[in-house]
Amino acid sequence: MKRQRFLYSVLVAVCSLFILYAIIKNYVVDPNASAFLSHKTGLKRELNLPAWLNVMYVHVAFACLAMGTGLLNFSNRIFRKSRRFHRINGYVYLMSVFLVVLTSGYLAPYSTGGKMSSIGFNALNLIWPFITVMAVIGIRKKQIGRHRDWMIRSYAFCFTNLSIHLLASLFQYGFGFSYSASYTLGIYGSIILLLAIPEVLIRSLFPPAKPSILK
């Protein structure tokens, strides 16, 4: 229990910092996404900048909302105080996930790295909602443990953007790949990590009960 509380405290700190960073960077420091767009070369489709920026603003807003609402629903204290809030907040999380995926579908064809990056993002846009719906099915069937495990898997994908940029930086500055190639590798590397890490956490924090041996 202490380990779970410690991990949740770390998660709160990381999420709070990341949400604050995303809001300041995308709405205050660089609202035109000039730094990010400077890496987009050789696009097969003409980018309508005003439309792209508006979709990006919505995408970032609901990504932050998904991260925040998901974080609240992992709080045992809030769950004990109000299961109604937990349920309503869960549906806000579900809506946020689908809006992030929807806007990502628009942004994917303009991905840095071209077609391979676009395919990676479209794969993410299929995996995340599927996992999230599985969490909803679990709670509908009153399978609390199953719901919790699928929510952990779903919530991991709130860190897609952070994971992609961390891995892209590693490939670019650590291994000397170009920015475009590093970004593409970051996308596929993130898919692997965001599927694997939750499984490790689930098995570590909630190990299956050992069957009793009758003598």
C-alpha positions as CSV (number, residue, x, y, z in Angstrom):
1,M,0.0,0.0,0.0
2,K,2.8,2.4,0.8
3,R,4.5,1.7,-2.5
4,Q,1.2,2.4,-4.3
5,R,0.8,5.7,-2.5
6,F,4.4,6.7,-3.3
7,L,4.0,5.8,-7.0
8,Y,0.7,7.8,-7.1
9,S,2.5,10.8,-5.6
10,V,5.2,10.6,-8.2
11,L,2.6,10.3,-10.9
12,V,0.8,13.4,-9.6
13,A,4.0,15.4,-9.7
14,V,5.0,14.2,-13.2
15,C,1.5,14.7,-14.7
16,S,1.1,18.2,-13.1
17,L,4.4,19.3,-14.5
18,F,3.7,17.9,-18.0
19,I,0.2,19.4,-18.2
20,L,1.6,22.8,-17.1
21,Y,4.4,22.5,-19.7
22,A,2.0,21.5,-22.5
23,I,-0.3,24.4,-21.8
24,I,2.5,27.0,-21.6
25,K,4.4,25.7,-24.6
26,N,1.4,25.3,-26.9
27,Y,-0.8,28.3,-25.9
28,V,1.7,30.9,-24.6
29,V,5.3,30.4,-25.7
30,D,4.8,28.9,-29.2
31,P,1.1,29.1,-30.1
32,N,2.0,28.9,-33.8
33,A,4.0,25.7,-33.3
34,S,6.8,27.3,-35.3
35,A,9.6,25.1,-33.8
36,F,7.7,21.8,-34.3
37,L,6.5,22.8,-37.8
38,S,10.0,23.7,-38.9
39,H,10.8,19.9,-39.0
40,K,8.0,19.1,-41.3
41,T,9.5,18.8,-44.8
42,G,8.4,17.1,-47.9
43,L,4.8,16.8,-46.9
44,K,2.6,15.0,-49.5
45,R,-0.4,17.1,-48.5
46,E,-0.6,20.8,-48.4
47,L,-0.9,21.9,-44.8
48,N,-3.7,24.4,-44.0
49,L,-2.0,26.1,-41.1
50,P,-5.0,27.8,-39.5
51,A,-7.0,24.6,-39.6
52,W,-4.0,22.5,-38.4
53,L,-3.4,24.8,-35.5
54,N,-7.0,24.8,-34.4
55,V,-7.1,21.0,-34.4
56,M,-3.8,20.9,-32.6
57,Y,-5.2,23.3,-29.9
58,V,-8.2,20.9,-29.4
59,H,-5.9,17.9,-29.4
60,V,-3.6,19.3,-26.7
61,A,-6.5,20.5,-24.6
62,F,-8.2,17.1,-24.5
63,A,-4.9,15.3,-24.1
64,C,-4.3,17.3,-20.9
65,L,-7.9,16.7,-19.8
66,A,-7.5,13.0,-20.3
67,M,-4.3,13.0,-18.3
68,G,-5.9,15.0,-15.5
69,T,-9.2,13.1,-15.3
70,G,-7.4,9.7,-15.5
71,L,-5.1,10.8,-12.6
72,L,-8.0,11.7,-10.4
73,N,-9.7,8.4,-11.0
74,F,-6.6,6.5,-9.7
75,S,-7.0,8.3,-6.3
76,N,-8.4,5.8,-3.8
77,R,-9.3,8.7,-1.5
78,I,-11.5,10.3,-4.1
79,F,-13.0,6.9,-5.0
80,R,-13.9,6.2,-1.4
81,K,-15.5,9.7,-0.9
82,S,-17.6,9.8,-4.1
83,R,-18.1,6.9,-6.5
84,R,-20.5,9.0,-8.4
85,F,-17.7,11.5,-9.1
86,H,-15.4,8.6,-10.1
87,R,-18.0,7.4,-12.6
88,I,-18.7,10.8,-14.1
89,N,-15.0,11.6,-14.3
90,G,-14.4,8.3,-16.0
91,Y,-16.8,9.2,-18.7
92,V,-15.1,12.6,-19.1
93,Y,-11.8,10.6,-19.5
94,L,-13.5,8.3,-22.1
95,M,-14.8,11.3,-24.1
96,S,-11.3,13.0,-23.9
97,V,-9.6,9.9,-25.2
98,F,-11.9,9.7,-28.2
99,L,-11.5,13.4,-29.0
100,V,-7.7,13.1,-28.8
101,V,-7.8,10.1,-31.2
102,L,-10.2,12.0,-33.5
103,T,-8.0,15.0,-33.8
104,S,-4.9,12.8,-34.1
105,G,-6.6,11.2,-37.1
106,Y,-6.6,14.6,-38.8
107,L,-3.0,15.4,-37.7
108,A,-1.5,12.0,-38.7
109,P,-1.2,12.6,-42.5
110,Y,1.0,15.7,-41.7
111,S,3.3,13.8,-39.3
112,T,7.0,14.5,-39.1
113,G,8.6,11.5,-40.8
114,G,6.0,11.0,-43.5
115,K,4.0,7.9,-44.2
116,M,5.7,5.6,-41.7
117,S,5.0,8.1,-38.9
118,S,1.4,8.5,-40.1
119,I,1.0,4.7,-40.0
120,G,2.4,4.6,-36.4
121,F,0.0,7.3,-35.2
122,N,-3.0,5.5,-36.9
123,A,-2.0,2.3,-35.0
124,L,-2.0,4.3,-31.8
125,N,-5.4,5.7,-32.7
126,L,-6.7,2.1,-32.9
127,I,-4.9,0.7,-29.8
128,W,-5.8,3.4,-27.3
129,P,-9.6,3.5,-27.8
130,F,-9.7,-0.3,-27.9
131,I,-8.0,-0.6,-24.6
132,T,-10.1,2.1,-23.0
133,V,-13.4,0.5,-24.2
134,M,-12.1,-2.8,-22.6
135,A,-11.8,-0.9,-19.3
136,V,-15.5,0.3,-19.7
137,I,-16.6,-3.3,-20.5
138,G,-14.8,-4.5,-17.4
139,I,-16.6,-2.1,-15.0
140,R,-20.0,-2.7,-16.8
141,K,-19.5,-6.4,-15.9
142,K,-18.6,-5.3,-12.3
143,Q,-15.1,-6.8,-12.8
144,I,-13.2,-4.3,-10.6
145,G,-9.8,-5.9,-11.1
146,R,-10.2,-6.2,-14.8
147,H,-11.4,-2.6,-15.0
148,R,-8.4,-1.4,-13.0
149,D,-5.9,-3.3,-15.1
150,W,-7.3,-2.0,-18.4
151,M,-7.4,1.5,-17.1
152,I,-3.7,1.3,-16.2
153,R,-3.1,0.1,-19.7
154,S,-5.2,2.9,-21.2
155,Y,-3.7,5.7,-19.0
156,A,-0.2,4.8,-20.1
157,F,-1.1,6.2,-23.6
158,C,-1.7,9.6,-22.0
159,F,2.1,9.7,-22.1
160,T,2.4,9.1,-25.8
161,N,3.7,12.6,-26.6
162,L,6.2,12.6,-23.8
163,S,7.4,9.2,-24.7
164,I,7.8,10.0,-28.4
165,H,9.9,13.1,-27.7
166,L,12.1,11.4,-25.1
167,L,12.8,8.5,-27.4
168,A,13.3,10.8,-30.4
169,S,15.8,12.8,-28.4
170,L,17.6,9.6,-27.5
171,F,17.8,8.5,-31.1
172,Q,18.8,11.9,-32.4
173,Y,21.4,13.0,-29.8
174,G,22.4,9.6,-28.5
175,F,22.7,7.7,-31.8
176,G,23.0,10.4,-34.4
177,F,19.9,9.8,-36.4
178,S,18.2,12.7,-38.2
179,Y,15.3,14.4,-36.5
180,S,12.8,12.9,-38.9
181,A,14.1,9.3,-38.5
182,S,14.3,9.8,-34.7
183,Y,10.7,11.0,-34.5
184,T,9.5,8.0,-36.5
185,L,11.5,5.6,-34.3
186,G,10.1,7.4,-31.3
187,I,6.6,6.6,-32.4
188,Y,7.1,2.9,-32.8
189,G,9.3,2.7,-29.7
190,S,6.5,4.4,-27.7
191,I,4.0,1.8,-28.8
192,I,6.2,-1.0,-27.5
193,L,7.0,0.8,-24.2
194,L,3.4,1.9,-23.5
195,L,2.2,-1.6,-24.0
196,A,4.9,-3.2,-22.0
197,I,5.3,-0.9,-19.0
198,P,1.7,-1.3,-17.7
199,E,2.0,-5.0,-17.8
200,V,5.1,-4.8,-15.5
201,L,3.3,-2.4,-13.2
202,I,0.1,-4.6,-13.0
203,R,2.1,-7.7,-12.2
204,S,4.2,-5.8,-9.7
205,L,1.5,-4.0,-7.8
206,F,-1.3,-6.5,-8.1
207,P,0.2,-10.0,-8.3
208,P,-2.3,-12.8,-8.8
209,A,-3.2,-14.6,-5.7
210,K,-1.4,-17.9,-5.3
211,P,-3.7,-20.9,-5.1
212,S,-3.9,-22.5,-1.7
213,I,-2.6,-26.0,-1.3
214,L,-4.9,-28.3,0.5
215,K,-3.3,-30.9,2.7
